[in-house]
């Protein structure tokens, strides 16, 4: 059973009593008998892809002839961690079928078949095996190599290291490593509509490097490593970095549009964006046909599963969809420049135009999203200020004159009346139902304060205690409402 970033199985197979040309022909016949889709072929070997099945997301099989030994390698094209023995089974099936076929052809037949494919081989590079989309994964020679920037895998580890560094810093500053609270996440830069729309636009970027617990971080980094190894060798550093940031921002804006009070954080929006870029590339001829078919299956399953799973509570599917859509757009926009790889000017013009378009759309959308929650919070600050002024009557010294007390009571009534007007205005905003319910209780609170102040005014102006019981009842009701609001 294979285990790893992309599980694989390797085995050396001796080339016995035959030339490399004869071995190549029988190997190709073997792959065809097994119904594998053969891609690149060269004098040194070939790449083939197994059929998709319930037990497999399709594997890539490489046969490389080197002298008297053929190296056989089967590797998963998907992002699964365990292959449940499928790669080993592929190699065993190949060896069994090869042995079945090797004595069925004469030397003359093998030579004839080789001559038939020779024109095709003449147009193939001898390093055809390096054209595999999975070849970049060979850069990972150990655990630490995941974090080390290298050619063709440079931006991905930089992004991974930033995400991990931010998470470690959060933990060192006292944030819970497994279940960080909302207040901590907002403090560290999470995307939260009331805060983000209140001038803190930078949250659209910072939330892409922030994670809600260690499990969230590990899952996102695993997905990023997989797509980074597949995609960055094709895009290069500049295109990859631009796509990651632009899709991350667009994903954050999509989340902002959809959610009123959700605290959003994580690299998943940008990661979905990179999967979108790769999906767009898989619908073009940038990647060899047989490889496209195998990778398309595994990528579509991954994206589909995670989008479906994203409908669960606590998962920001709006960011996933926003990232995916923007990634598809970027992937198709990159296509002309990728076809003309040597045209550096076209590459940077494309990145520039995409940046202007996506950022412009994001800014326009950002400015059009109603920030009723933000208005409500600003209103609450104004309410608190007026409440404090209205309660000044309770801070008067004991030896103050009745005229001064009555003046302060009148002043307090004015502020309570203004508070009621403010709460009625705020209640007309588009707010979640729980906030409307809270608003109703606050209006009851203000009405009771008005009633209490009027009774106090009567008590002092009429110099009587007949209203004492009513005042006490008001105060008890006020205390109950305060307790309910605090809960």
PLY file of the C-alpha trace (Angstrom):
ply
format ascii 1.0
element vertex 487
property float x
property float y
property float z
element edge 486
property int vertex1
property int vertex2
end_header
0.00 0.00 0.00
1.54 3.29 -1.11
1.54 6.32 1.19
2.70 9.90 0.63
1.94 13.19 -1.08
1.13 11.22 -4.23
1.55 7.50 -3.51
3.80 5.59 -5.91
5.42 2.21 -6.44
8.79 1.59 -8.16
10.34 -1.61 -9.43
13.30 -2.52 -11.66
12.53 -5.07 -14.35
15.41 -6.82 -16.18
15.63 -6.59 -19.96
16.51 -10.23 -20.65
17.75 -11.57 -23.99
16.33 -8.69 -26.01
17.34 -5.29 -27.28
15.92 -2.06 -25.83
13.92 -1.64 -29.07
12.33 -5.07 -28.68
11.59 -4.43 -25.01
9.96 -1.10 -25.89
7.62 -2.70 -28.45
6.51 -5.47 -26.07
6.05 -2.89 -23.27
3.84 -0.76 -25.52
1.82 -3.86 -26.52
1.49 -4.68 -22.80
0.14 -1.23 -21.96
-2.38 -1.47 -24.79
-3.55 -4.90 -23.60
-4.08 -3.40 -20.14
-6.17 -0.62 -21.73
-3.77 2.07 -20.57
-3.78 5.37 -22.42
-0.26 5.83 -23.82
1.09 9.36 -23.96
4.71 10.33 -24.62
6.90 7.71 -26.32
10.64 7.94 -26.87
13.53 5.55 -27.43
14.01 5.49 -23.67
10.45 4.47 -22.81
6.97 5.89 -22.48
4.32 7.31 -20.16
0.85 5.78 -19.89
-2.26 6.42 -17.79
-4.54 3.80 -16.30
-8.31 3.93 -16.61
-10.39 5.64 -13.95
-12.21 3.22 -11.65
-13.85 3.08 -8.26
-10.54 2.01 -6.73
-8.41 4.53 -8.59
-8.37 8.16 -9.67
-6.11 7.07 -12.56
-2.38 6.50 -12.17
0.55 7.49 -14.31
2.85 4.61 -15.27
6.35 5.34 -16.52
8.55 2.78 -18.23
12.16 3.87 -18.63
14.71 1.63 -20.32
18.28 2.07 -19.13
20.69 -0.55 -20.46
19.73 -4.00 -19.22
17.13 -2.71 -16.75
13.72 -1.08 -17.18
12.55 1.17 -14.36
8.82 0.81 -13.78
6.98 3.45 -11.80
3.27 3.86 -11.06
2.15 7.09 -9.35
-1.24 8.52 -8.41
-2.30 11.59 -10.38
-4.75 12.66 -7.68
-4.14 14.18 -4.26
-5.00 11.09 -2.23
-2.56 10.14 0.52
-3.07 6.35 0.32
-3.35 4.28 -2.88
-4.64 1.09 -1.22
-2.17 -0.97 -3.21
-3.27 0.21 -6.65
0.20 1.31 -7.81
1.78 -1.99 -6.84
-1.05 -3.78 -8.61
-0.38 -1.78 -11.80
3.29 -2.79 -11.82
2.44 -6.44 -11.11
-0.18 -6.43 -13.89
2.38 -4.97 -16.29
5.02 -7.59 -15.47
2.51 -10.45 -15.72
1.16 -9.27 -19.09
4.66 -8.52 -20.41
5.75 -12.08 -19.62
2.63 -13.38 -21.35
3.42 -11.43 -24.53
7.20 -11.57 -24.81
7.28 -15.00 -26.48
4.38 -14.34 -28.86
6.40 -12.23 -31.31
9.29 -13.20 -33.51
12.34 -10.96 -33.77
11.20 -10.02 -37.28
7.74 -8.98 -36.05
9.24 -6.87 -33.29
11.59 -5.18 -35.74
8.70 -4.46 -38.10
6.61 -2.95 -35.29
9.55 -0.83 -34.22
9.97 0.49 -37.77
6.27 1.42 -37.76
6.60 3.61 -34.67
10.06 4.91 -35.51
8.79 8.00 -37.40
6.90 8.98 -34.28
9.94 8.44 -32.10
12.00 10.66 -34.39
9.77 13.58 -33.42
9.90 12.84 -29.72
12.58 14.18 -27.41
14.73 11.61 -25.68
13.80 13.18 -22.36
10.10 12.66 -23.08
9.63 11.12 -19.66
10.45 14.47 -18.06
7.39 15.95 -19.77
5.14 14.27 -17.23
3.07 16.79 -15.22
4.06 14.76 -12.15
7.80 15.04 -12.77
8.10 18.15 -10.58
7.18 16.01 -7.57
10.60 14.40 -7.82
11.94 17.67 -6.43
10.60 16.57 -3.04
13.44 14.43 -1.78
12.38 14.55 1.85
10.13 16.32 4.35
12.26 19.47 4.52
12.31 19.81 0.72
8.62 20.77 0.89
9.66 24.10 2.42
12.74 24.76 0.26
12.37 27.01 -2.83
13.95 25.55 -5.95
13.65 25.90 -9.72
10.09 25.14 -10.82
8.97 25.01 -7.19
9.83 28.41 -5.77
6.72 30.47 -4.99
4.77 27.54 -3.52
7.17 26.88 -0.60
7.44 30.64 0.04
3.63 30.83 0.44
3.65 27.71 2.62
6.37 29.17 4.86
4.47 32.45 5.26
1.29 30.61 6.27
3.13 28.48 8.79
5.07 31.46 10.19
1.84 33.43 10.73
0.25 30.45 12.46
3.25 29.90 14.75
3.29 33.59 15.64
-0.42 33.44 16.52
0.19 30.46 18.83
3.13 32.18 20.50
0.88 35.18 21.15
-1.63 32.99 22.97
-4.13 32.02 20.26
-5.58 28.51 20.66
-3.83 26.15 18.22
-6.92 23.99 17.60
-9.96 26.21 18.20
-9.06 29.92 17.89
-11.92 32.21 18.87
-13.49 34.73 16.53
-12.07 37.73 18.36
-8.51 36.42 17.91
-9.06 35.72 14.22
-10.43 39.21 13.56
-7.53 40.70 15.51
-5.04 38.82 13.29
-6.64 39.90 10.01
-9.58 37.60 9.22
-12.17 38.70 6.65
-15.21 40.04 8.56
-17.68 42.22 6.69
-18.26 44.88 9.41
-14.51 45.36 9.82
-13.40 44.84 6.20
-15.96 47.29 4.81
-15.13 49.79 7.54
-11.94 50.81 5.70
-9.93 47.71 6.63
-9.68 46.47 3.01
-6.31 44.84 3.71
-8.21 41.96 5.33
-9.00 40.76 1.80
-5.32 39.78 1.58
-4.32 38.97 5.16
-7.09 36.42 5.64
-5.52 34.31 2.86
-2.53 33.65 5.14
-4.53 33.00 8.32
-5.93 29.66 9.47
-8.59 28.48 11.91
-6.60 25.85 13.76
-3.77 23.47 12.97
-5.97 20.96 11.08
-7.24 23.71 8.78
-3.64 24.76 8.12
-2.43 21.22 7.37
-5.28 20.45 4.97
-4.79 23.66 3.02
-1.01 23.32 2.84
-1.31 19.74 1.58
-3.65 20.90 -1.22
-1.31 23.80 -2.00
1.76 21.55 -2.26
-0.07 19.24 -4.68
-1.35 21.95 -7.01
1.89 23.94 -6.69
3.98 20.99 -7.88
1.66 20.47 -10.85
1.12 24.08 -11.84
4.14 26.21 -10.95
6.51 24.48 -13.45
4.13 25.53 -16.24
3.37 29.07 -15.02
6.70 30.16 -13.61
7.20 32.37 -10.56
5.54 35.60 -11.74
2.37 34.06 -13.18
1.95 31.69 -10.23
2.38 34.42 -7.59
0.04 36.79 -9.44
-2.63 34.11 -9.86
-2.45 33.16 -6.17
-2.84 36.73 -4.92
-5.51 37.77 -7.45
-7.69 34.70 -6.93
-7.24 35.06 -3.16
-8.48 38.66 -3.25
-11.40 37.80 -5.53
-12.33 34.87 -3.28
-12.32 37.21 -0.27
-14.60 39.68 -2.07
-16.98 36.83 -2.98
-17.08 35.81 0.68
-17.72 39.42 1.66
-20.71 39.59 -0.71
-22.27 36.41 0.61
-21.73 36.55 4.37
-22.98 39.14 6.84
-21.28 38.02 10.03
-19.06 35.08 9.04
-15.43 35.32 10.10
-13.52 33.99 7.10
-9.88 32.92 7.00
-7.67 30.48 5.14
-5.79 29.91 1.92
-8.53 27.71 0.44
-10.04 30.49 -1.72
-6.67 31.11 -3.39
-5.99 27.36 -3.60
-9.31 26.83 -5.38
-8.18 29.63 -7.66
-5.03 27.70 -8.57
-7.11 24.59 -9.24
-9.26 26.79 -11.51
-6.15 27.91 -13.41
-5.07 24.29 -13.85
-8.57 23.19 -14.95
-8.50 25.89 -17.64
-5.10 24.63 -18.83
-6.42 21.05 -18.96
-9.04 22.11 -21.50
-6.31 23.37 -23.86
-3.47 21.60 -25.65
-0.77 22.90 -23.30
-0.52 19.47 -21.71
-0.30 16.18 -23.59
-3.74 14.67 -24.29
-3.51 11.44 -22.28
-2.12 13.31 -19.28
-4.94 15.88 -19.55
-7.58 13.18 -19.42
-6.13 11.55 -16.29
-5.48 14.82 -14.47
-8.85 16.29 -15.43
-10.60 13.36 -13.77
-8.69 13.66 -10.50
-8.89 17.47 -10.37
-12.64 17.57 -11.13
-13.29 14.97 -8.42
-11.23 16.93 -5.92
-12.93 20.24 -6.73
-16.41 18.70 -6.89
-16.03 16.87 -3.60
-14.73 19.93 -1.77
-17.41 22.22 -3.21
-20.11 19.75 -2.17
-18.52 19.36 1.26
-18.36 23.16 1.48
-22.13 23.40 1.92
-21.65 22.28 5.52
-21.85 24.89 8.26
-18.58 26.63 9.05
-17.09 26.31 5.55
-16.80 29.39 3.35
-17.96 27.98 0.02
-18.47 31.48 -1.39
-14.71 32.01 -1.24
-14.13 28.61 -2.87
-16.45 29.40 -5.77
-15.08 32.94 -6.16
-11.52 31.61 -6.24
-12.40 28.85 -8.72
-14.17 31.20 -11.16
-11.39 33.80 -11.09
-8.84 31.00 -11.52
-10.59 29.75 -14.65
-10.53 33.29 -16.09
-6.83 33.70 -15.29
-6.00 30.26 -16.72
-7.56 31.06 -20.09
-5.97 34.53 -20.09
-2.55 32.95 -19.53
-2.96 30.54 -22.49
-1.58 32.79 -25.30
1.49 33.70 -23.26
2.12 30.06 -22.30
1.96 29.04 -25.96
4.57 31.72 -26.69
6.82 30.96 -23.75
9.69 33.13 -25.01
7.52 36.25 -25.31
8.36 37.87 -21.95
6.56 41.08 -22.90
3.27 39.24 -23.50
3.62 37.48 -20.14
3.88 40.71 -18.14
1.25 42.51 -20.22
-1.17 39.65 -19.45
-0.37 39.78 -15.73
-0.82 43.57 -15.76
-4.18 43.48 -17.56
-5.48 40.71 -15.31
-4.40 42.63 -12.22
-6.16 45.79 -13.37
-9.37 43.96 -14.34
-9.67 41.73 -11.26
-8.67 44.46 -8.80
-11.05 46.95 -10.47
-13.95 44.50 -10.26
-13.02 43.78 -6.65
-12.88 47.49 -5.73
-16.22 48.25 -7.43
-17.86 45.27 -5.72
-16.27 46.17 -2.38
-17.73 49.68 -2.58
-21.20 48.43 -3.52
-21.60 45.86 -0.75
-24.00 47.29 1.85
-22.34 47.52 5.21
-25.47 47.57 7.33
-23.68 45.65 10.08
-20.98 48.30 10.09
-23.61 51.05 10.23
-25.27 49.23 13.10
-22.01 48.97 15.02
-21.35 52.69 14.45
-24.88 53.37 15.65
-24.22 51.31 18.77
-21.19 53.43 19.55
-23.37 56.53 19.22
-26.01 54.88 21.40
-23.43 54.11 24.11
-22.28 57.73 24.10
-25.87 59.00 24.50
-26.62 56.41 27.18
-23.60 57.58 29.17
-24.84 61.18 28.97
-28.37 60.13 29.93
-27.03 58.33 33.02
-25.18 61.42 34.32
-28.08 62.02 36.71
-26.94 59.03 38.76
-23.47 60.54 39.17
-24.68 63.78 40.84
-23.41 64.45 44.38
-25.83 63.85 47.28
-26.12 67.49 48.36
-27.15 68.79 44.94
-30.27 70.95 44.66
-33.58 69.57 43.39
-33.53 72.10 40.54
-30.21 70.69 39.33
-31.50 67.11 39.60
-34.65 67.98 37.62
-32.52 69.64 34.97
-30.36 66.54 34.63
-33.46 64.30 34.49
-34.85 66.43 31.63
-31.48 66.24 29.93
-31.49 62.45 30.36
-35.01 62.20 28.89
-33.78 64.06 25.83
-30.97 61.55 25.30
-33.30 58.57 25.85
-35.70 59.99 23.25
-32.80 60.44 20.81
-31.66 56.89 21.55
-35.12 55.54 20.70
-35.07 57.43 17.40
-31.62 56.03 16.64
-32.67 52.45 17.43
-35.75 52.77 15.19
-33.50 53.98 12.36
-31.08 51.11 12.88
-33.94 48.61 12.90
-34.71 49.55 9.29
-31.28 48.27 8.18
-30.86 44.88 6.53
-29.64 42.97 9.58
-29.68 39.34 10.76
-32.82 38.40 12.69
-30.93 37.97 15.97
-29.81 41.62 15.80
-33.40 42.78 15.15
-34.46 40.80 18.23
-31.71 42.43 20.26
-32.83 45.82 18.97
-36.36 45.19 20.24
-35.03 44.49 23.72
-32.95 47.65 23.62
-36.04 49.66 22.67
-37.85 48.12 25.65
-34.87 49.10 27.78
-35.05 52.72 26.57
-38.83 52.89 27.07
-38.40 51.69 30.64
-35.69 54.30 31.21
-38.04 57.02 29.94
-40.81 55.76 32.22
-38.41 55.60 35.16
-37.09 59.14 34.54
-40.61 60.56 34.29
-41.52 58.92 37.60
-38.33 60.28 39.19
-39.16 63.75 37.87
-42.66 63.52 39.40
-41.27 62.23 42.68
-38.91 65.20 43.05
-41.18 67.93 41.65
-44.19 66.77 43.73
-42.05 65.94 46.75
-43.75 62.56 47.22
-42.92 58.86 47.55
-46.09 57.49 45.97
-44.16 56.53 42.79
-41.46 54.58 44.62
-42.99 51.15 43.91
-43.37 51.90 40.19
-39.79 53.10 40.01
-38.58 49.89 41.68
-40.62 47.78 39.24
-39.08 49.68 36.32
-35.60 49.16 37.70
-36.20 45.41 38.12
-37.43 45.13 34.53
-34.43 47.16 33.36
-32.08 44.83 35.22
-33.71 41.76 33.66
-33.36 43.17 30.15
-29.69 44.06 30.77
-29.06 40.48 31.89
-30.79 39.13 28.76
-28.75 41.44 26.53
-25.53 40.37 28.21
-26.41 36.71 27.63
0 1
1 2
2 3
3 4
4 5
5 6
6 7
7 8
8 9
9 10
10 11
11 12
12 13
13 14
14 15
15 16
16 17
17 18
18 19
19 20
20 21
21 22
22 23
23 24
24 25
25 26
26 27
27 28
28 29
29 30
30 31
31 32
32 33
33 34
34 35
35 36
36 37
37 38
38 39
39 40
40 41
41 42
42 43
43 44
44 45
45 46
46 47
47 48
48 49
49 50
50 51
51 52
52 53
53 54
54 55
55 56
56 57
57 58
58 59
59 60
60 61
61 62
62 63
63 64
64 65
65 66
66 67
67 68
68 69
69 70
70 71
71 72
72 73
73 74
74 75
75 76
76 77
77 78
78 79
79 80
80 81
81 82
82 83
83 84
84 85
85 86
86 87
87 88
88 89
89 90
90 91
91 92
92 93
93 94
94 95
95 96
96 97
97 98
98 99
99 100
100 101
101 102
102 103
103 104
104 105
105 106
106 107
107 108
108 109
109 110
110 111
111 112
112 113
113 114
114 115
115 116
116 117
117 118
118 119
119 120
120 121
121 122
122 123
123 124
124 125
125 126
126 127
127 128
128 129
129 130
130 131
131 132
132 133
133 134
134 135
135 136
136 137
137 138
138 139
139 140
140 141
141 142
142 143
143 144
144 145
145 146
146 147
147 148
148 149
149 150
150 151
151 152
152 153
153 154
154 155
155 156
156 157
157 158
158 159
159 160
160 161
161 162
162 163
163 164
164 165
165 166
166 167
167 168
168 169
169 170
170 171
171 172
172 173
173 174
174 175
175 176
176 177
177 178
178 179
179 180
180 181
181 182
182 183
183 184
184 185
185 186
186 187
187 188
188 189
189 190
190 191
191 192
192 193
193 194
194 195
195 196
196 197
197 198
198 199
199 200
200 201
201 202
202 203
203 204
204 205
205 206
206 207
207 208
208 209
209 210
210 211
211 212
212 213
213 214
214 215
215 216
216 217
217 218
218 219
219 220
220 221
221 222
222 223
223 224
224 225
225 226
226 227
227 228
228 229
229 230
230 231
231 232
232 233
233 234
234 235
235 236
236 237
237 238
238 239
239 240
240 241
241 242
242 243
243 244
244 245
245 246
246 247
247 248
248 249
249 250
250 251
251 252
252 253
253 254
254 255
255 256
256 257
257 258
258 259
259 260
260 261
261 262
262 263
263 264
264 265
265 266
266 267
267 268
268 269
269 270
270 271
271 272
272 273
273 274
274 275
275 276
276 277
277 278
278 279
279 280
280 281
281 282
282 283
283 284
284 285
285 286
286 287
287 288
288 289
289 290
290 291
291 292
292 293
293 294
294 295
295 296
296 297
297 298
298 299
299 300
300 301
301 302
302 303
303 304
304 305
305 306
306 307
307 308
308 309
309 310
310 311
311 312
312 313
313 314
314 315
315 316
316 317
317 318
318 319
319 320
320 321
321 322
322 323
323 324
324 325
325 326
326 327
327 328
328 329
329 330
330 331
331 332
332 333
333 334
334 335
335 336
336 337
337 338
338 339
339 340
340 341
341 342
342 343
343 344
344 345
345 346
346 347
347 348
348 349
349 350
350 351
351 352
352 353
353 354
354 355
355 356
356 357
357 358
358 359
359 360
360 361
361 362
362 363
363 364
364 365
365 366
366 367
367 368
368 369
369 370
370 371
371 372
372 373
373 374
374 375
375 376
376 377
377 378
378 379
379 380
380 381
381 382
382 383
383 384
384 385
385 386
386 387
387 388
388 389
389 390
390 391
391 392
392 393
393 394
394 395
395 396
396 397
397 398
398 399
399 400
400 401
401 402
402 403
403 404
404 405
405 406
406 407
407 408
408 409
409 410
410 411
411 412
412 413
413 414
414 415
415 416
416 417
417 418
418 419
419 420
420 421
421 422
422 423
423 424
424 425
425 426
426 427
427 428
428 429
429 430
430 431
431 432
432 433
433 434
434 435
435 436
436 437
437 438
438 439
439 440
440 441
441 442
442 443
443 444
444 445
445 446
446 447
447 448
448 449
449 450
450 451
451 452
452 453
453 454
454 455
455 456
456 457
457 458
458 459
459 460
460 461
461 462
462 463
463 464
464 465
465 466
466 467
467 468
468 469
469 470
470 471
471 472
472 473
473 474
474 475
475 476
476 477
477 478
478 479
479 480
480 481
481 482
482 483
483 484
484 485
485 486
